[in-house]
Amino acid sequence: MEKVMKIIENKVENVDEMESLLGERASAKVLGVSYDTLKKTFRYGGLISYVKYKKGIRYRPSDLRKFIDKHLVVVATD
């Protein structure tokens, strides 16, 4: 029983550390694209990891940040 309780405690701690998931509309807003663009380009193009839950799609903010960082273009201002 003690071993089971430790497993449960570890899982609860991990859940507390999880980041909130964003829906498609909120994710599109973060990326500055339309909802339709997100659905067509990113979801079906596989450019951003997503979580499929029931019939909905959710995105982790960290995955959105990785996508933004990966596609960032730095312009020299000298």
ZAMAR-16549 format. One record per residue (C-alpha): residue number from 1; residue in one letter; y, z, x. Coordinates in steps of 0.02 Angstrom, whole numbers, always signed. Layout:
BEGIN
<rec pos="NUM" code="A" py="Y" pz="Z" px="X"/>
...
//
This chain:
BEGIN
<rec pos="1" code="M" py="+0" pz="+0" px="+0"/>
<rec pos="2" code="E" py="+118" pz="+40" px="+142"/>
<rec pos="3" code="K" py="+91" pz="-133" px="+218"/>
<rec pos="4" code="V" py="+133" pz="-214" px="+51"/>
<rec pos="5" code="M" py="+294" pz="-113" px="+37"/>
<rec pos="6" code="K" py="+349" pz="-170" px="+211"/>
<rec pos="7" code="I" py="+320" pz="-352" px="+163"/>
<rec pos="8" code="I" py="+421" pz="-328" px="+3"/>
<rec pos="9" code="E" py="+563" pz="-243" px="+98"/>
<rec pos="10" code="N" py="+569" pz="-386" px="+226"/>
<rec pos="11" code="K" py="+576" pz="-516" px="+87"/>
<rec pos="12" code="V" py="+718" pz="-424" px="+0"/>
<rec pos="13" code="E" py="+816" pz="-418" px="+163"/>
<rec pos="14" code="N" py="+789" pz="-604" px="+188"/>
<rec pos="15" code="V" py="+848" pz="-642" px="+11"/>
<rec pos="16" code="D" py="+1008" pz="-544" px="+44"/>
<rec pos="17" code="E" py="+1040" pz="-653" px="+197"/>
<rec pos="18" code="M" py="+1015" pz="-816" px="+101"/>
<rec pos="19" code="E" py="+1168" pz="-919" px="+66"/>
<rec pos="20" code="S" py="+1217" pz="-970" px="-108"/>
<rec pos="21" code="L" py="+1167" pz="-1144" px="-162"/>
<rec pos="22" code="L" py="+1296" pz="-1266" px="-228"/>
<rec pos="23" code="G" py="+1266" pz="-1387" px="-371"/>
<rec pos="24" code="E" py="+1296" pz="-1573" px="-354"/>
<rec pos="25" code="R" py="+1471" pz="-1571" px="-426"/>
<rec pos="26" code="A" py="+1529" pz="-1427" px="-315"/>
<rec pos="27" code="S" py="+1448" pz="-1509" px="-164"/>
<rec pos="28" code="A" py="+1535" pz="-1674" px="-201"/>
<rec pos="29" code="K" py="+1700" pz="-1581" px="-210"/>
<rec pos="30" code="V" py="+1668" pz="-1499" px="-41"/>
<rec pos="31" code="L" py="+1631" pz="-1669" px="+37"/>
<rec pos="32" code="G" py="+1777" pz="-1754" px="-50"/>
<rec pos="33" code="V" py="+1671" pz="-1884" px="-137"/>
<rec pos="34" code="S" py="+1633" pz="-1920" px="-319"/>
<rec pos="35" code="Y" py="+1482" pz="-1848" px="-405"/>
<rec pos="36" code="D" py="+1409" pz="-2023" px="-424"/>
<rec pos="37" code="T" py="+1432" pz="-2060" px="-240"/>
<rec pos="38" code="L" py="+1342" pz="-1900" px="-193"/>
<rec pos="39" code="K" py="+1197" pz="-1940" px="-308"/>
<rec pos="40" code="K" py="+1179" pz="-2121" px="-254"/>
<rec pos="41" code="T" py="+1219" pz="-2117" px="-70"/>
<rec pos="42" code="F" py="+1172" pz="-1947" px="-7"/>
<rec pos="43" code="R" py="+1029" pz="-1896" px="-120"/>
<rec pos="44" code="Y" py="+936" pz="-2060" px="-117"/>
<rec pos="45" code="G" py="+989" pz="-2104" px="+59"/>
<rec pos="46" code="G" py="+920" pz="-1941" px="+128"/>
<rec pos="47" code="L" py="+1076" pz="-1901" px="+229"/>
<rec pos="48" code="I" py="+1088" pz="-1719" px="+175"/>
<rec pos="49" code="S" py="+946" pz="-1596" px="+148"/>
<rec pos="50" code="Y" py="+937" pz="-1528" px="-27"/>
<rec pos="51" code="V" py="+839" pz="-1406" px="-132"/>
<rec pos="52" code="K" py="+754" pz="-1473" px="-287"/>
<rec pos="53" code="Y" py="+733" pz="-1340" px="-420"/>
<rec pos="54" code="K" py="+663" pz="-1389" px="-588"/>
<rec pos="55" code="K" py="+768" pz="-1541" px="-635"/>
<rec pos="56" code="G" py="+920" pz="-1492" px="-533"/>
<rec pos="57" code="I" py="+974" pz="-1526" px="-356"/>
<rec pos="58" code="R" py="+1063" pz="-1395" px="-251"/>
<rec pos="59" code="Y" py="+1139" pz="-1403" px="-78"/>
<rec pos="60" code="R" py="+1157" pz="-1267" px="+53"/>
<rec pos="61" code="P" py="+1336" pz="-1250" px="+117"/>
<rec pos="62" code="S" py="+1268" pz="-1249" px="+295"/>
<rec pos="63" code="D" py="+1188" pz="-1421" px="+266"/>
<rec pos="64" code="L" py="+1352" pz="-1488" px="+200"/>
<rec pos="65" code="R" py="+1441" pz="-1418" px="+353"/>
<rec pos="66" code="K" py="+1312" pz="-1499" px="+469"/>
<rec pos="67" code="F" py="+1341" pz="-1666" px="+383"/>
<rec pos="68" code="I" py="+1529" pz="-1650" px="+401"/>
<rec pos="69" code="D" py="+1516" pz="-1598" px="+585"/>
<rec pos="70" code="K" py="+1395" pz="-1739" px="+623"/>
<rec pos="71" code="H" py="+1512" pz="-1870" px="+550"/>
<rec pos="72" code="L" py="+1675" pz="-1798" px="+617"/>
<rec pos="73" code="V" py="+1781" pz="-1924" px="+711"/>
<rec pos="74" code="V" py="+1900" pz="-1848" px="+837"/>
<rec pos="75" code="V" py="+2056" pz="-1949" px="+873"/>
<rec pos="76" code="A" py="+2147" pz="-1925" px="+1037"/>
<rec pos="77" code="T" py="+2334" pz="-1895" px="+1013"/>
<rec pos="78" code="D" py="+2394" pz="-1925" px="+1191"/>
//
